Amino acid sequence: MRYAQASPAELGTSVPTVLLHGDADSIVSPEQATMLSGATLRRIEAAGHFDLIHPGTPAFGLLLAEIECIL
């Protein structure tokens, strides 16, 4: 019950939200990234699960660009 009460998938989002998902991610399924109502999903070609937080990868550069867009 508590999980459902705190689940972003259940609550949705009322602020602009961008989800980045690598299409080579073998840990989180693409379907999970579409569960957050109101969020924008950006798929990143050839990026694995950890590429988004690994400096030097193209996916990390895309993450930084997304952050700069909202600042």
mmCIF file of the N, C-alpha and C atoms, coordinates in Angstrom:
data_MODEL
# 
_entry.id   MODEL 
# 
loop_
_atom_site.group_PDB 
_atom_site.id 
_atom_site.type_symbol 
_atom_site.label_atom_id 
_atom_site.label_alt_id 
_atom_site.label_comp_id 
_atom_site.label_asym_id 
_atom_site.label_entity_id 
_atom_site.label_seq_id 
_atom_site.pdbx_PDB_ins_code 
_atom_site.Cartn_x 
_atom_site.Cartn_y 
_atom_site.Cartn_z 
_atom_site.occupancy 
_atom_site.B_iso_or_equiv 
_atom_site.pdbx_formal_charge 
_atom_site.auth_seq_id 
_atom_site.auth_comp_id 
_atom_site.auth_asym_id 
_atom_site.auth_atom_id 
_atom_site.pdbx_PDB_model_num 
ATOM 1   N N  . MET A 1 1  ? 0.809  -1.189 0.000   1.00 0.00 ? 1  MET A N  1 
ATOM 2   C CA . MET A 1 1  ? 0.000  0.000  0.000   1.00 0.00 ? 1  MET A CA 1 
ATOM 3   C C  . MET A 1 1  ? 0.856  1.257  0.000   1.00 0.00 ? 1  MET A C  1 
ATOM 4   N N  . ARG A 1 2  ? 1.886  1.311  0.836   1.00 0.00 ? 2  ARG A N  1 
ATOM 5   C CA . ARG A 1 2  ? 2.723  2.505  0.899   1.00 0.00 ? 2  ARG A CA 1 
ATOM 6   C C  . ARG A 1 2  ? 3.481  2.739  -0.405  1.00 0.00 ? 2  ARG A C  1 
ATOM 7   N N  . TYR A 1 3  ? 3.869  1.646  -1.046  1.00 0.00 ? 3  TYR A N  1 
ATOM 8   C CA . TYR A 1 3  ? 4.562  1.787  -2.326  1.00 0.00 ? 3  TYR A CA 1 
ATOM 9   C C  . TYR A 1 3  ? 3.663  2.498  -3.329  1.00 0.00 ? 3  TYR A C  1 
ATOM 10  N N  . ALA A 1 4  ? 2.431  2.099  -3.405  1.00 0.00 ? 4  ALA A N  1 
ATOM 11  C CA . ALA A 1 4  ? 1.477  2.715  -4.335  1.00 0.00 ? 4  ALA A CA 1 
ATOM 12  C C  . ALA A 1 4  ? 1.253  4.180  -3.998  1.00 0.00 ? 4  ALA A C  1 
ATOM 13  N N  . GLN A 1 5  ? 1.233  4.524  -2.716  1.00 0.00 ? 5  GLN A N  1 
ATOM 14  C CA . GLN A 1 5  ? 1.018  5.906  -2.303  1.00 0.00 ? 5  GLN A CA 1 
ATOM 15  C C  . GLN A 1 5  ? 2.167  6.816  -2.701  1.00 0.00 ? 5  GLN A C  1 
ATOM 16  N N  . ALA A 1 6  ? 3.364  6.265  -2.856  1.00 0.00 ? 6  ALA A N  1 
ATOM 17  C CA . ALA A 1 6  ? 4.533  7.063  -3.210  1.00 0.00 ? 6  ALA A CA 1 
ATOM 18  C C  . ALA A 1 6  ? 5.007  6.841  -4.638  1.00 0.00 ? 6  ALA A C  1 
ATOM 19  N N  . SER A 1 7  ? 4.319  6.004  -5.371  1.00 0.00 ? 7  SER A N  1 
ATOM 20  C CA . SER A 1 7  ? 4.747  5.644  -6.719  1.00 0.00 ? 7  SER A CA 1 
ATOM 21  C C  . SER A 1 7  ? 4.526  6.776  -7.716  1.00 0.00 ? 7  SER A C  1 
ATOM 22  N N  . PRO A 1 8  ? 5.583  7.243  -8.373  1.00 0.00 ? 8  PRO A N  1 
ATOM 23  C CA . PRO A 1 8  ? 5.405  8.259  -9.409  1.00 0.00 ? 8  PRO A CA 1 
ATOM 24  C C  . PRO A 1 8  ? 4.473  7.790  -10.528 1.00 0.00 ? 8  PRO A C  1 
ATOM 25  N N  . ALA A 1 9  ? 4.488  6.507  -10.823 1.00 0.00 ? 9  ALA A N  1 
ATOM 26  C CA . ALA A 1 9  ? 3.600  5.976  -11.864 1.00 0.00 ? 9  ALA A CA 1 
ATOM 27  C C  . ALA A 1 9  ? 2.139  6.146  -11.468 1.00 0.00 ? 9  ALA A C  1 
ATOM 28  N N  . GLU A 1 10 ? 1.846  6.050  -10.178 1.00 0.00 ? 10 GLU A N  1 
ATOM 29  C CA . GLU A 1 10 ? 0.479  6.225  -9.689  1.00 0.00 ? 10 GLU A CA 1 
ATOM 30  C C  . GLU A 1 10 ? 0.111  7.694  -9.545  1.00 0.00 ? 10 GLU A C  1 
ATOM 31  N N  . LEU A 1 11 ? 1.066  8.513  -9.127  1.00 0.00 ? 11 LEU A N  1 
ATOM 32  C CA . LEU A 1 11 ? 0.788  9.919  -8.836  1.00 0.00 ? 11 LEU A CA 1 
ATOM 33  C C  . LEU A 1 11 ? 0.860  10.820 -10.062 1.00 0.00 ? 11 LEU A C  1 
ATOM 34  N N  . GLY A 1 12 ? 1.657  10.426 -11.053 1.00 0.00 ? 12 GLY A N  1 
ATOM 35  C CA . GLY A 1 12 ? 1.879  11.294 -12.208 1.00 0.00 ? 12 GLY A CA 1 
ATOM 36  C C  . GLY A 1 12 ? 2.808  12.433 -11.824 1.00 0.00 ? 12 GLY A C  1 
ATOM 37  N N  . THR A 1 13 ? 2.901  13.423 -12.679 1.00 0.00 ? 13 THR A N  1 
ATOM 38  C CA . THR A 1 13 ? 3.759  14.561 -12.392 1.00 0.00 ? 13 THR A CA 1 
ATOM 39  C C  . THR A 1 13 ? 3.048  15.840 -12.787 1.00 0.00 ? 13 THR A C  1 
ATOM 40  N N  . SER A 1 14 ? 3.251  16.870 -12.001 1.00 0.00 ? 14 SER A N  1 
ATOM 41  C CA . SER A 1 14 ? 2.628  18.156 -12.302 1.00 0.00 ? 14 SER A CA 1 
ATOM 42  C C  . SER A 1 14 ? 3.668  19.184 -12.724 1.00 0.00 ? 14 SER A C  1 
ATOM 43  N N  . VAL A 1 15 ? 4.912  18.782 -12.799 1.00 0.00 ? 15 VAL A N  1 
ATOM 44  C CA . VAL A 1 15 ? 5.992  19.667 -13.243 1.00 0.00 ? 15 VAL A CA 1 
ATOM 45  C C  . VAL A 1 15 ? 6.607  19.073 -14.504 1.00 0.00 ? 15 VAL A C  1 
ATOM 46  N N  . PRO A 1 16 ? 7.211  19.892 -15.353 1.00 0.00 ? 16 PRO A N  1 
ATOM 47  C CA . PRO A 1 16 ? 7.847  19.347 -16.561 1.00 0.00 ? 16 PRO A CA 1 
ATOM 48  C C  . PRO A 1 16 ? 8.884  18.287 -16.184 1.00 0.00 ? 16 PRO A C  1 
ATOM 49  N N  . THR A 1 17 ? 8.732  17.106 -16.753 1.00 0.00 ? 17 THR A N  1 
ATOM 50  C CA . THR A 1 17 ? 9.605  15.984 -16.431 1.00 0.00 ? 17 THR A CA 1 
ATOM 51  C C  . THR A 1 17 ? 10.070 15.316 -17.723 1.00 0.00 ? 17 THR A C  1 
ATOM 52  N N  . VAL A 1 18 ? 11.389 15.105 -17.818 1.00 0.00 ? 18 VAL A N  1 
ATOM 53  C CA . VAL A 1 18 ? 11.959 14.413 -18.970 1.00 0.00 ? 18 VAL A CA 1 
ATOM 54  C C  . VAL A 1 18 ? 12.620 13.140 -18.471 1.00 0.00 ? 18 VAL A C  1 
ATOM 55  N N  . LEU A 1 19 ? 12.249 12.024 -19.057 1.00 0.00 ? 19 LEU A N  1 
ATOM 56  C CA . LEU A 1 19 ? 12.866 10.741 -18.742 1.00 0.00 ? 19 LEU A CA 1 
ATOM 57  C C  . LEU A 1 19 ? 13.793 10.365 -19.884 1.00 0.00 ? 19 LEU A C  1 
ATOM 58  N N  . LEU A 1 20 ? 15.041 10.062 -19.566 1.00 0.00 ? 20 LEU A N  1 
ATOM 59  C CA . LEU A 1 20 ? 16.007 9.608  -20.562 1.00 0.00 ? 20 LEU A CA 1 
ATOM 60  C C  . LEU A 1 20 ? 16.136 8.098  -20.425 1.00 0.00 ? 20 LEU A C  1 
ATOM 61  N N  . HIS A 1 21 ? 16.036 7.405  -21.546 1.00 0.00 ? 21 HIS A N  1 
ATOM 62  C CA . HIS A 1 21 ? 16.112 5.947  -21.493 1.00 0.00 ? 21 HIS A CA 1 
ATOM 63  C C  . HIS A 1 21 ? 16.951 5.441  -22.653 1.00 0.00 ? 21 HIS A C  1 
ATOM 64  N N  . GLY A 1 22 ? 18.000 4.718  -22.327 1.00 0.00 ? 22 GLY A N  1 
ATOM 65  C CA . GLY A 1 22 ? 18.837 4.120  -23.363 1.00 0.00 ? 22 GLY A CA 1 
ATOM 66  C C  . GLY A 1 22 ? 18.158 2.934  -23.997 1.00 0.00 ? 22 GLY A C  1 
ATOM 67  N N  . ASP A 1 23 ? 18.191 2.856  -25.312 1.00 0.00 ? 23 ASP A N  1 
ATOM 68  C CA . ASP A 1 23 ? 17.509 1.737  -25.971 1.00 0.00 ? 23 ASP A CA 1 
ATOM 69  C C  . ASP A 1 23 ? 18.295 0.427  -25.864 1.00 0.00 ? 23 ASP A C  1 
ATOM 70  N N  . ALA A 1 24 ? 19.487 0.473  -25.283 1.00 0.00 ? 24 ALA A N  1 
ATOM 71  C CA . ALA A 1 24 ? 20.252 -0.745 -25.028 1.00 0.00 ? 24 ALA A CA 1 
ATOM 72  C C  . ALA A 1 24 ? 20.259 -1.092 -23.531 1.00 0.00 ? 24 ALA A C  1 
ATOM 73  N N  . ASP A 1 25 ? 19.351 -0.486 -22.772 1.00 0.00 ? 25 ASP A N  1 
ATOM 74  C CA . ASP A 1 25 ? 19.253 -0.730 -21.333 1.00 0.00 ? 25 ASP A CA 1 
ATOM 75  C C  . ASP A 1 25 ? 18.672 -2.118 -21.097 1.00 0.00 ? 25 ASP A C  1 
ATOM 76  N N  . SER A 1 26 ? 19.446 -2.983 -20.459 1.00 0.00 ? 26 SER A N  1 
ATOM 77  C CA . SER A 1 26 ? 18.976 -4.344 -20.188 1.00 0.00 ? 26 SER A CA 1 
ATOM 78  C C  . SER A 1 26 ? 18.472 -4.486 -18.749 1.00 0.00 ? 26 SER A C  1 
ATOM 79  N N  . ILE A 1 27 ? 18.466 -3.379 -17.993 1.00 0.00 ? 27 ILE A N  1 
ATOM 80  C CA . ILE A 1 27 ? 18.024 -3.427 -16.594 1.00 0.00 ? 27 ILE A CA 1 
ATOM 81  C C  . ILE A 1 27 ? 16.598 -2.897 -16.444 1.00 0.00 ? 27 ILE A C  1 
ATOM 82  N N  . VAL A 1 28 ? 16.303 -1.768 -17.087 1.00 0.00 ? 28 VAL A N  1 
ATOM 83  C CA . VAL A 1 28 ? 14.973 -1.163 -17.020 1.00 0.00 ? 28 VAL A CA 1 
ATOM 84  C C  . VAL A 1 28 ? 14.318 -1.279 -18.393 1.00 0.00 ? 28 VAL A C  1 
ATOM 85  N N  . SER A 1 29 ? 13.134 -1.847 -18.420 1.00 0.00 ? 29 SER A N  1 
ATOM 86  C CA . SER A 1 29 ? 12.440 -2.035 -19.695 1.00 0.00 ? 29 SER A CA 1 
ATOM 87  C C  . SER A 1 29 ? 11.914 -0.713 -20.232 1.00 0.00 ? 29 SER A C  1 
ATOM 88  N N  . PRO A 1 30 ? 11.805 -0.584 -21.546 1.00 0.00 ? 30 PRO A N  1 
ATOM 89  C CA . PRO A 1 30 ? 11.247 0.646  -22.124 1.00 0.00 ? 30 PRO A CA 1 
ATOM 90  C C  . PRO A 1 30 ? 9.811  0.904  -21.648 1.00 0.00 ? 30 PRO A C  1 
ATOM 91  N N  . GLU A 1 31 ? 9.058  -0.145 -21.373 1.00 0.00 ? 31 GLU A N  1 
ATOM 92  C CA . GLU A 1 31 ? 7.689  0.018  -20.893 1.00 0.00 ? 31 GLU A CA 1 
ATOM 93  C C  . GLU A 1 31 ? 7.637  0.741  -19.550 1.00 0.00 ? 31 GLU A C  1 
ATOM 94  N N  . GLN A 1 32 ? 8.626  0.493  -18.700 1.00 0.00 ? 32 GLN A N  1 
ATOM 95  C CA . GLN A 1 32 ? 8.640  1.150  -17.390 1.00 0.00 ? 32 GLN A CA 1 
ATOM 96  C C  . GLN A 1 32 ? 8.816  2.660  -17.553 1.00 0.00 ? 32 GLN A C  1 
ATOM 97  N N  . ALA A 1 33 ? 9.575  3.071  -18.551 1.00 0.00 ? 33 ALA A N  1 
ATOM 98  C CA . ALA A 1 33 ? 9.815  4.492  -18.769 1.00 0.00 ? 33 ALA A CA 1 
ATOM 99  C C  . ALA A 1 33 ? 8.572  5.217  -19.276 1.00 0.00 ? 33 ALA A C  1 
ATOM 100 N N  . THR A 1 34 ? 7.596  4.488  -19.763 1.00 0.00 ? 34 THR A N  1 
ATOM 101 C CA . THR A 1 34 ? 6.373  5.122  -20.266 1.00 0.00 ? 34 THR A CA 1 
ATOM 102 C C  . THR A 1 34 ? 5.270  5.162  -19.216 1.00 0.00 ? 34 THR A C  1 
ATOM 103 N N  . MET A 1 35 ? 5.538  4.695  -18.015 1.00 0.00 ? 35 MET A N  1 
ATOM 104 C CA . MET A 1 35 ? 4.507  4.599  -16.987 1.00 0.00 ? 35 MET A CA 1 
ATOM 105 C C  . MET A 1 35 ? 4.204  5.923  -16.298 1.00 0.00 ? 35 MET A C  1 
ATOM 106 N N  . LEU A 1 36 ? 5.078  6.901  -16.390 1.00 0.00 ? 36 LEU A N  1 
ATOM 107 C CA . LEU A 1 36 ? 4.882  8.170  -15.688 1.00 0.00 ? 36 LEU A CA 1 
ATOM 108 C C  . LEU A 1 36 ? 4.047  9.105  -16.549 1.00 0.00 ? 36 LEU A C  1 
ATOM 109 N N  . SER A 1 37 ? 2.815  9.261  -16.177 1.00 0.00 ? 37 SER A N  1 
ATOM 110 C CA . SER A 1 37 ? 1.897  10.115 -16.918 1.00 0.00 ? 37 SER A CA 1 
ATOM 111 C C  . SER A 1 37 ? 2.358  11.569 -16.866 1.00 0.00 ? 37 SER A C  1 
ATOM 112 N N  . GLY A 1 38 ? 2.366  12.220 -18.020 1.00 0.00 ? 38 GLY A N  1 
ATOM 113 C CA . GLY A 1 38 ? 2.748  13.627 -18.088 1.00 0.00 ? 38 GLY A CA 1 
ATOM 114 C C  . GLY A 1 38 ? 4.211  13.871 -18.359 1.00 0.00 ? 38 GLY A C  1 
ATOM 115 N N  . ALA A 1 39 ? 5.014  12.829 -18.381 1.00 0.00 ? 39 ALA A N  1 
ATOM 116 C CA . ALA A 1 39 ? 6.449  12.982 -18.621 1.00 0.00 ? 39 ALA A CA 1 
ATOM 117 C C  . ALA A 1 39 ? 6.757  12.850 -20.109 1.00 0.00 ? 39 ALA A C  1 
ATOM 118 N N  . THR A 1 40 ? 7.844  13.493 -20.511 1.00 0.00 ? 40 THR A N  1 
ATOM 119 C CA . THR A 1 40 ? 8.358  13.359 -21.869 1.00 0.00 ? 40 THR A CA 1 
ATOM 120 C C  . THR A 1 40 ? 9.458  12.310 -21.851 1.00 0.00 ? 40 THR A C  1 
ATOM 121 N N  . LEU A 1 41 ? 9.375  11.352 -22.741 1.00 0.00 ? 41 LEU A N  1 
ATOM 122 C CA . LEU A 1 41 ? 10.378 10.295 -22.818 1.00 0.00 ? 41 LEU A CA 1 
ATOM 123 C C  . LEU A 1 41 ? 11.315 10.561 -23.985 1.00 0.00 ? 41 LEU A C  1 
ATOM 124 N N  . ARG A 1 42 ? 12.612 10.561 -23.708 1.00 0.00 ? 42 ARG A N  1 
ATOM 125 C CA . ARG A 1 42 ? 13.613 10.686 -24.752 1.00 0.00 ? 42 ARG A CA 1 
ATOM 126 C C  . ARG A 1 42 ? 14.436 9.404  -24.760 1.00 0.00 ? 42 ARG A C  1 
ATOM 127 N N  . ARG A 1 43 ? 14.347 8.687  -25.866 1.00 0.00 ? 43 ARG A N  1 
ATOM 128 C CA . ARG A 1 43 ? 15.133 7.452  -26.022 1.00 0.00 ? 43 ARG A CA 1 
ATOM 129 C C  . ARG A 1 43 ? 16.499 7.806  -26.591 1.00 0.00 ? 43 ARG A C  1 
ATOM 130 N N  . ILE A 1 44 ? 17.515 7.177  -26.033 1.00 0.00 ? 44 ILE A N  1 
ATOM 131 C CA . ILE A 1 44 ? 18.886 7.447  -26.451 1.00 0.00 ? 44 ILE A CA 1 
ATOM 132 C C  . ILE A 1 44 ? 19.428 6.202  -27.133 1.00 0.00 ? 44 ILE A C  1 
ATOM 133 N N  . GLU A 1 45 ? 19.773 6.361  -28.390 1.00 0.00 ? 45 GLU A N  1 
ATOM 134 C CA . GLU A 1 45 ? 20.246 5.250  -29.209 1.00 0.00 ? 45 GLU A CA 1 
ATOM 135 C C  . GLU A 1 45 ? 21.560 4.689  -28.677 1.00 0.00 ? 45 GLU A C  1 
ATOM 136 N N  . ALA A 1 46 ? 21.606 3.369  -28.577 1.00 0.00 ? 46 ALA A N  1 
ATOM 137 C CA . ALA A 1 46 ? 22.801 2.606  -28.209 1.00 0.00 ? 46 ALA A CA 1 
ATOM 138 C C  . ALA A 1 46 ? 23.306 2.890  -26.794 1.00 0.00 ? 46 ALA A C  1 
ATOM 139 N N  . ALA A 1 47 ? 22.469 3.436  -25.919 1.00 0.00 ? 47 ALA A N  1 
ATOM 140 C CA . ALA A 1 47 ? 22.888 3.728  -24.546 1.00 0.00 ? 47 ALA A CA 1 
ATOM 141 C C  . ALA A 1 47 ? 22.392 2.638  -23.610 1.00 0.00 ? 47 ALA A C  1 
ATOM 142 N N  . GLY A 1 48 ? 23.285 2.170  -22.756 1.00 0.00 ? 48 GLY A N  1 
ATOM 143 C CA . GLY A 1 48 ? 22.925 1.205  -21.735 1.00 0.00 ? 48 GLY A CA 1 
ATOM 144 C C  . GLY A 1 48 ? 22.476 1.901  -20.463 1.00 0.00 ? 48 GLY A C  1 
ATOM 145 N N  . HIS A 1 49 ? 22.187 1.122  -19.451 1.00 0.00 ? 49 HIS A N  1 
ATOM 146 C CA . HIS A 1 49 ? 21.633 1.643  -18.203 1.00 0.00 ? 49 HIS A CA 1 
ATOM 147 C C  . HIS A 1 49 ? 22.545 2.662  -17.530 1.00 0.00 ? 49 HIS A C  1 
ATOM 148 N N  . PHE A 1 50 ? 23.845 2.432  -17.523 1.00 0.00 ? 50 PHE A N  1 
ATOM 149 C CA . PHE A 1 50 ? 24.760 3.304  -16.794 1.00 0.00 ? 50 PHE A CA 1 
ATOM 150 C C  . PHE A 1 50 ? 25.423 4.367  -17.671 1.00 0.00 ? 50 PHE A C  1 
ATOM 151 N N  . ASP A 1 51 ? 25.180 4.347  -18.966 1.00 0.00 ? 51 ASP A N  1 
ATOM 152 C CA . ASP A 1 51 ? 25.803 5.332  -19.856 1.00 0.00 ? 51 ASP A CA 1 
ATOM 153 C C  . ASP A 1 51 ? 25.406 6.759  -19.509 1.00 0.00 ? 51 ASP A C  1 
ATOM 154 N N  . LEU A 1 52 ? 24.210 6.944  -18.982 1.00 0.00 ? 52 LEU A N  1 
ATOM 155 C CA . LEU A 1 52 ? 23.737 8.288  -18.648 1.00 0.00 ? 52 LEU A CA 1 
ATOM 156 C C  . LEU A 1 52 ? 24.530 8.940  -17.524 1.00 0.00 ? 52 LEU A C  1 
ATOM 157 N N  . ILE A 1 53 ? 25.178 8.155  -16.684 1.00 0.00 ? 53 ILE A N  1 
ATOM 158 C CA . ILE A 1 53 ? 25.934 8.725  -15.566 1.00 0.00 ? 53 ILE A CA 1 
ATOM 159 C C  . ILE A 1 53 ? 27.439 8.520  -15.717 1.00 0.00 ? 53 ILE A C  1 
ATOM 160 N N  . HIS A 1 54 ? 27.866 8.073  -16.886 1.00 0.00 ? 54 HIS A N  1 
ATOM 161 C CA . HIS A 1 54 ? 29.286 7.817  -17.116 1.00 0.00 ? 54 HIS A CA 1 
ATOM 162 C C  . HIS A 1 54 ? 29.873 8.920  -17.998 1.00 0.00 ? 54 HIS A C  1 
ATOM 163 N N  . PRO A 1 55 ? 30.653 9.845  -17.374 1.00 0.00 ? 55 PRO A N  1 
ATOM 164 C CA . PRO A 1 55 ? 31.251 10.921 -18.182 1.00 0.00 ? 55 PRO A CA 1 
ATOM 165 C C  . PRO A 1 55 ? 32.042 10.359 -19.351 1.00 0.00 ? 55 PRO A C  1 
ATOM 166 N N  . GLY A 1 56 ? 31.936 11.021 -20.471 1.00 0.00 ? 56 GLY A N  1 
ATOM 167 C CA . GLY A 1 56 ? 32.657 10.594 -21.650 1.00 0.00 ? 56 GLY A CA 1 
ATOM 168 C C  . GLY A 1 56 ? 31.808 9.821  -22.643 1.00 0.00 ? 56 GLY A C  1 
ATOM 169 N N  . THR A 1 57 ? 30.636 9.376  -22.226 1.00 0.00 ? 57 THR A N  1 
ATOM 170 C CA . THR A 1 57 ? 29.765 8.683  -23.170 1.00 0.00 ? 57 THR A CA 1 
ATOM 171 C C  . THR A 1 57 ? 28.864 9.704  -23.865 1.00 0.00 ? 57 THR A C  1 
ATOM 172 N N  . PRO A 1 58 ? 28.422 9.399  -25.076 1.00 0.00 ? 58 PRO A N  1 
ATOM 173 C CA . PRO A 1 58 ? 27.484 10.311 -25.750 1.00 0.00 ? 58 PRO A CA 1 
ATOM 174 C C  . PRO A 1 58 ? 26.206 10.531 -24.935 1.00 0.00 ? 58 PRO A C  1 
ATOM 175 N N  . ALA A 1 59 ? 25.739 9.500  -24.239 1.00 0.00 ? 59 ALA A N  1 
ATOM 176 C CA . ALA A 1 59 ? 24.522 9.629  -23.438 1.00 0.00 ? 59 ALA A CA 1 
ATOM 177 C C  . ALA A 1 59 ? 24.707 10.631 -22.297 1.00 0.00 ? 59 ALA A C  1 
ATOM 178 N N  . PHE A 1 60 ? 25.878 10.663 -21.703 1.00 0.00 ? 60 PHE A N  1 
ATOM 179 C CA . PHE A 1 60 ? 26.155 11.613 -20.628 1.00 0.00 ? 60 PHE A CA 1 
ATOM 180 C C  . PHE A 1 60 ? 26.085 13.037 -21.163 1.00 0.00 ? 60 PHE A C  1 
ATOM 181 N N  . GLY A 1 61 ? 26.595 13.252 -22.361 1.00 0.00 ? 61 GLY A N  1 
ATOM 182 C CA . GLY A 1 61 ? 26.502 14.564 -22.988 1.00 0.00 ? 61 GLY A CA 1 
ATOM 183 C C  . GLY A 1 61 ? 25.060 14.984 -23.213 1.00 0.00 ? 61 GLY A C  1 
ATOM 184 N N  . LEU A 1 62 ? 24.210 14.035 -23.588 1.00 0.00 ? 62 LEU A N  1 
ATOM 185 C CA . LEU A 1 62 ? 22.787 14.333 -23.765 1.00 0.00 ? 62 LEU A CA 1 
ATOM 186 C C  . LEU A 1 62 ? 22.119 14.659 -22.435 1.00 0.00 ? 62 LEU A C  1 
ATOM 187 N N  . LEU A 1 63 ? 22.521 13.977 -21.368 1.00 0.00 ? 63 LEU A N  1 
ATOM 188 C CA . LEU A 1 63 ? 22.010 14.289 -20.045 1.00 0.00 ? 63 LEU A CA 1 
ATOM 189 C C  . LEU A 1 63 ? 22.361 15.718 -19.660 1.00 0.00 ? 63 LEU A C  1 
ATOM 190 N N  . LEU A 1 64 ? 23.611 16.104 -19.878 1.00 0.00 ? 64 LEU A N  1 
ATOM 191 C CA . LEU A 1 64 ? 24.031 17.471 -19.553 1.00 0.00 ? 64 LEU A CA 1 
ATOM 192 C C  . LEU A 1 64 ? 23.253 18.491 -20.378 1.00 0.00 ? 64 LEU A C  1 
ATOM 193 N N  . ALA A 1 65 ? 22.998 18.196 -21.644 1.00 0.00 ? 65 ALA A N  1 
ATOM 194 C CA . ALA A 1 65 ? 22.240 19.104 -22.494 1.00 0.00 ? 65 ALA A CA 1 
ATOM 195 C C  . ALA A 1 65 ? 20.809 19.259 -21.969 1.00 0.00 ? 65 ALA A C  1 
ATOM 196 N N  . GLU A 1 66 ? 20.200 18.170 -21.498 1.00 0.00 ? 66 GLU A N  1 
ATOM 197 C CA . GLU A 1 66 ? 18.844 18.250 -20.946 1.00 0.00 ? 66 GLU A CA 1 
ATOM 198 C C  . GLU A 1 66 ? 18.834 19.102 -19.693 1.00 0.00 ? 66 GLU A C  1 
ATOM 199 N N  . ILE A 1 67 ? 19.844 18.936 -18.850 1.00 0.00 ? 67 ILE A N  1 
ATOM 200 C CA . ILE A 1 67 ? 19.928 19.735 -17.617 1.00 0.00 ? 67 ILE A CA 1 
ATOM 201 C C  . ILE A 1 67 ? 20.092 21.203 -17.949 1.00 0.00 ? 67 ILE A C  1 
ATOM 202 N N  . GLU A 1 68 ? 20.930 21.507 -18.920 1.00 0.00 ? 68 GLU A N  1 
ATOM 203 C CA . GLU A 1 68 ? 21.143 22.907 -19.311 1.00 0.00 ? 68 GLU A CA 1 
ATOM 204 C C  . GLU A 1 68 ? 19.865 23.520 -19.842 1.00 0.00 ? 68 GLU A C  1 
ATOM 205 N N  . CYS A 1 69 ? 19.011 22.743 -20.491 1.00 0.00 ? 69 CYS A N  1 
ATOM 206 C CA . CYS A 1 69 ? 17.739 23.256 -21.027 1.00 0.00 ? 69 CYS A CA 1 
ATOM 207 C C  . CYS A 1 69 ? 16.803 23.715 -19.934 1.00 0.00 ? 69 CYS A C  1 
ATOM 208 N N  . ILE A 1 70 ? 16.876 23.100 -18.754 1.00 0.00 ? 70 ILE A N  1 
ATOM 209 C CA . ILE A 1 70 ? 15.943 23.458 -17.698 1.00 0.00 ? 70 ILE A CA 1 
ATOM 210 C C  . ILE A 1 70 ? 16.515 24.487 -16.735 1.00 0.00 ? 70 ILE A C  1 
ATOM 211 N N  . LEU A 1 71 ? 17.776 24.776 -16.831 1.00 0.00 ? 71 LEU A N  1 
ATOM 212 C CA . LEU A 1 71 ? 18.372 25.754 -15.914 1.00 0.00 ? 71 LEU A CA 1 
ATOM 213 C C  . LEU A 1 71 ? 18.264 27.164 -16.421 1.00 0.00 ? 71 LEU A C  1 
# 
